[in-house]
Structures are given as C-alpha cells and as structure tokens.
Amino acid sequence: MAAINPISLEQLTVEEAGPLELVSIAGALGCQHVSLFLRTPERPPQWYPLVTDAAFRKELARRMADQGVTPYTVEFFPLSPRASVDTYTPALECAAELGARRMSTLVSDSDQERRLANFCQLCDRAAEFGLGVNVEFVAITQLPSLREAVRLLTRAARPNAGIMVDALHLTRSGGSVAELAATDPHLIGGAQFCDGPLTMASDRQLFEAISERKIPGEGEFPLHDFVRALPRGVPIGIEVPLKSLRDRGVGPMERARIVVEASRRIIEQACADV
C-alpha cells in the first residue's frame, strides 16, 4: 500500500475539549498529531494558559508522550493592519517547547505590500524557533484563493512558508482539486478535511466554517481526489465542527470518533489508489 498521509485531530472539531483531553482523544483514535489553539477568539484576544503556564506545558508534554501524539500546527496568528509580530514571541516559544512543526496564519489586510512585509517578518521570526508558517486562504478574507496564496509565497520566497489547504475553503473559493494537484508540492504545508455541499450562501459560510461542516463522505466534495492531489506525508487535519450533534449532547470523544473514522476510510482508500 502507498504511504498514507498522517492524521491530525484539529481543535475546532472538539472545541470545548482542553488540550489534555484533545491529546487523549487523538491518541485513543490513532491520530498522529493535533492542532492546538494558543489564542482565544475574543476581542482583544488573549493567550490560553498553555502559553503562560509552564507547569501546564510540562503536563501536556507528558500526556503527548504517553499518547504518541505531537502537535503539528498551532493556531492562530492573524496578519491584520494592527498585528505586531513581536507580540507573538511567547506563543512561538511555547510552540517550539511542545515540538510543534508549523503555525497557522490568516490574512485580513487589504494592503498587499504591508501584508507581504508582515508575512515575511512572521516567517523569519518563526524560523528562529524552528517553525514553519502555513497561510490559510479563505474566500471571505483578504487572501481569498489558492492562487493568491501561491502568489504571496512566491513573492515572500521564505523556505519555511507553506499553504494550509482546507477542502472547505478550496471549494468555497472556487478552486478545484486539479488546481491543487498542479500546485508546487513544496508549497503545501498542510491540509484540512471535511465535507459539505458544493455551494453555500455567502451569508452562511462563516457559520459553516466554524460551527457546522459535514462528516466526510456525507457531502459533495471530491475528497478522494483531494487526498490524491496532496503530497504524500503532508498531515491531513480533521476539522469537522458539528454544532448540531454537540447541541444534542454528543460529547467530544464520540464526535471525534465519527469524523476521524469516516476520514480515515477515505484517506486510506485514496492513498491505496495512487
């Protein structure tokens, strides 16, 4: 059988689970990686205790070693007109201590030259901690497509820069798996997996992205082709928030089991076909 892309359990799938529980769930389900949220979604955002509490980081490191799980991505670091890369240093130190591989950034700056300068600064600072930077394109942000993400990376010319390709955002941005397959594989720093309808009203896309996606195999996304278009070895993050199930009392372990098992079946079959 061809090599299978490793699986990461993304925090958004089980948002209410803390880092320790997230790692335990990932380990129980045979995931190799997790993503970790380091910033709160509030305005202004704050660092989670993971960043500020050294004792908690040590406890988490022990849990990860026990479960055989490592953090692939830490989230999220926005590039806005007001963002200061220097303020991210404590989180980068935390990520490096925990053995994370990459950090994720979202672009919300319409000034192309300023966002390029900030992105380059972020990549350079991350490199000091041995981290790569994955920029995530989202149709409703200032970096709306895979094409624009490739353009940003080409101009930045930073060796630790990559693109996080989310199956949802690829579809909502009008991109295709053919476009993904034609992209330089060295630019793909990670992927995220979910399902959904081929179209979604623009005023529902934010809710869909953060609250209610479809279980892989239950929507219309060409997920087998998506996997085949990815470089082998690039982790696939299972990012499937299911607010409807959570509201019905289905806990994080069971929700994660449903989406991880469904995803693994598709990933294994797609990799076997390569």
C-alpha positions in Angstrom: 0.0 0.0 0.0 1.2 3.5 -0.8 2.2 5.7 2.1 -0.8 7.2 3.9 -0.9 10.8 4.9 -0.8 11.1 8.7 -3.9 12.4 10.5 -4.2 15.4 12.9 -7.2 16.0 15.1 -8.0 19.7 14.8 -9.1 21.6 17.9 -12.1 23.1 16.1 -13.6 19.6 15.8 -13.9 19.3 19.6 -13.6 23.0 20.5 -14.8 22.5 24.1 -12.1 20.0 24.9 -9.0 21.3 26.6 -5.5 20.4 25.3 -5.1 17.4 27.6 -8.5 16.0 26.6 -7.8 16.7 22.9 -4.5 14.8 23.1 -6.2 11.8 24.9 -8.9 11.7 22.2 -6.4 11.9 19.4 -4.3 9.1 20.9 -7.3 6.9 21.5 -8.4 7.3 17.9 -4.9 6.6 16.5 -4.2 10.1 15.2 -0.6 11.1 14.9 -1.0 14.8 15.5 -3.2 17.5 17.0 -3.6 21.2 16.3 -3.5 23.5 19.4 -5.3 26.8 19.9 -2.9 29.3 21.6 -5.2 32.3 21.3 -8.7 33.0 22.4 -11.3 34.1 19.9 -12.3 37.1 22.0 -11.5 40.7 21.0 -8.9 41.6 22.0 -7.6 38.0 22.0 -5.7 36.6 24.9 -3.2 33.8 25.2 -4.6 30.5 26.6 -2.9 29.2 29.8 -0.9 26.8 27.6 1.2 29.8 26.6 1.5 31.4 30.1 1.7 28.4 32.4 5.0 26.4 32.3 3.7 23.7 34.6 0.7 23.0 32.4 3.0 22.8 29.3 5.1 20.1 31.1 1.9 18.2 31.9 0.8 18.4 28.3 4.2 17.3 27.0 3.9 14.2 29.3 0.4 13.5 28.0 1.5 13.8 24.4 4.5 11.4 25.0 2.1 8.9 26.7 -0.3 9.0 23.8 2.3 9.1 21.0 0.8 12.4 19.7 2.6 15.5 18.6 1.3 19.0 17.7 1.6 19.6 14.0 0.0 23.1 13.9 -0.6 25.8 16.5 -3.3 28.4 15.8 -4.0 31.2 15.0 -1.9 34.2 14.2 -3.7 36.8 12.2 -2.0 39.2 9.8 -4.1 42.4 10.2 -3.1 46.0 9.8 -2.8 46.2 13.6 -0.9 42.9 14.1 2.5 43.1 15.7 4.6 40.0 15.0 6.7 40.8 18.1 3.7 40.1 20.4 3.7 36.5 19.1 7.0 35.6 20.6 5.7 34.0 23.8 3.4 31.7 21.7 6.3 30.8 19.4 8.4 29.9 22.4 5.5 27.7 23.6 5.1 26.0 20.2 8.8 25.3 20.0 8.9 23.8 23.5 6.0 21.5 22.7 7.6 20.3 19.4 5.1 21.9 17.1 6.0 21.9 13.4 4.1 24.8 12.0 2.0 27.8 12.9 -1.1 28.9 11.1 -1.9 32.5 9.9 -4.9 34.2 8.4 -4.7 37.3 6.3 -7.0 40.2 7.0 -5.1 43.1 5.4 -6.0 44.5 2.0 -2.7 46.3 1.6 -0.7 43.8 -0.4 2.7 45.3 0.3 2.1 45.6 4.1 0.8 42.1 4.3 3.8 40.8 2.4 6.2 42.6 4.7 4.3 41.3 7.8 4.2 37.8 6.4 8.0 37.8 5.7 8.6 39.1 9.2 6.4 36.4 10.7 8.2 33.7 8.7 11.6 35.0 9.8 10.6 35.1 13.4 9.0 31.6 13.3 12.2 30.3 11.7 14.2 31.4 14.8 12.1 28.8 16.7 12.3 26.1 14.1 8.7 26.6 12.9 7.1 26.7 9.5 4.3 29.1 8.7 1.1 28.0 7.0 -1.0 30.7 5.5 -4.7 29.7 5.1 -6.7 31.1 2.3 -10.4 31.7 2.9 -12.9 33.2 0.4 -14.2 35.8 2.9 -10.8 37.1 3.8 -8.2 39.3 2.1 -6.4 36.1 0.9 -9.4 34.6 -0.9 -7.9 31.8 -3.0 -5.2 29.2 -3.5 -3.9 31.3 -6.4 -3.5 34.3 -4.2 -1.8 32.2 -1.5 0.7 30.9 -4.1 1.3 34.4 -5.2 2.1 35.5 -1.6 4.5 32.7 -1.1 6.2 33.3 -4.4 6.8 36.9 -3.5 7.9 36.1 0.0 10.4 33.5 -1.0 10.7 32.2 2.5 11.8 28.5 2.8 9.6 27.8 5.9 6.4 29.2 4.3 3.6 27.0 3.2 -0.1 26.9 2.5 -2.8 25.2 4.5 -5.3 23.8 2.1 -8.7 23.3 3.6 -11.1 21.2 1.5 -13.9 23.6 2.5 -12.1 26.8 1.6 -10.8 25.4 -1.6 -14.4 24.7 -2.7 -15.9 27.9 -1.4 -13.2 30.0 -3.1 -14.0 28.4 -6.5 -10.8 26.4 -6.5 -10.5 22.8 -7.7 -8.5 19.6 -6.9 -7.0 20.0 -10.4 -5.6 23.4 -9.3 -4.3 21.8 -6.1 -2.7 19.0 -8.0 -0.9 21.5 -10.3 0.5 23.5 -7.4 4.2 23.0 -6.5 4.0 20.3 -3.7 6.8 22.1 -1.8 4.3 24.9 -1.2 1.7 22.7 0.5 2.4 22.8 4.3 -0.8 21.1 5.5 -4.4 20.2 4.7 -7.7 20.1 6.4 -10.5 17.7 5.8 -14.3 17.9 5.9 -17.3 17.6 3.6 -20.1 19.8 2.5 -22.4 20.8 -0.3 -20.8 22.2 -3.4 -22.5 25.6 -2.9 -23.3 27.6 0.2 -25.0 31.0 0.5 -22.4 33.6 1.3 -24.2 34.7 4.5 -23.9 31.1 5.8 -20.3 30.5 5.0 -18.8 31.8 8.3 -21.3 29.7 10.3 -20.5 26.7 8.2 -16.7 27.1 8.6 -16.7 27.5 12.4 -19.8 25.6 13.5 -21.3 23.1 11.2 -19.5 21.1 8.5 -20.4 17.7 7.1 -19.0 14.4 8.0 -16.5 13.2 5.3 -18.4 11.0 2.9 -21.8 12.7 3.6 -21.4 15.7 1.3 -20.4 16.5 -2.2 -16.7 17.4 -2.0 -14.4 15.3 -4.2 -12.5 14.1 -1.2 -10.8 11.1 -2.8 -9.4 13.4 -5.5 -8.5 16.0 -2.8 -6.3 13.4 -1.0 -4.7 12.2 -4.2 -3.8 15.8 -5.1 -1.9 16.3 -1.8 1.8 15.5 -1.4 2.3 12.2 0.5 3.5 12.8 4.0 1.6 16.1 4.5 -0.7 15.7 7.5 -4.4 15.9 7.0 -6.2 17.7 9.8 -9.7 16.5 10.5 -11.6 19.8 11.0 -15.3 19.0 11.3 -17.2 21.1 13.9 -20.7 19.6 14.4 -22.7 22.0 16.5 -25.9 20.1 15.8 -24.5 17.0 17.4 -22.9 18.9 20.3 -26.3 20.6 21.0 -27.9 17.2 21.2 -25.4 16.1 23.9 -22.9 14.1 21.8 -19.6 14.5 23.5 -16.2 15.3 22.0 -14.9 11.8 22.0 -17.9 10.4 20.1 -18.0 13.3 17.6 -14.3 12.9 17.0 -14.6 9.2 16.5 -17.3 9.7 13.9 -15.3 12.1 11.8 -11.9 10.5 12.2 -13.1 7.1 11.3 -15.0 8.4 8.3 -12.0 10.5 7.2 -9.6 7.6 7.6 -11.6 5.3 5.4 -11.5 7.9 2.6 -7.8 8.7 3.1 -6.7 5.1 3.1 -8.7 4.3 0.0 -7.4 7.3 -1.8 -3.8 6.6 -0.9 -4.2 2.9 -1.9 -5.4 4.1 -5.4 -2.3 6.2 -6.0 
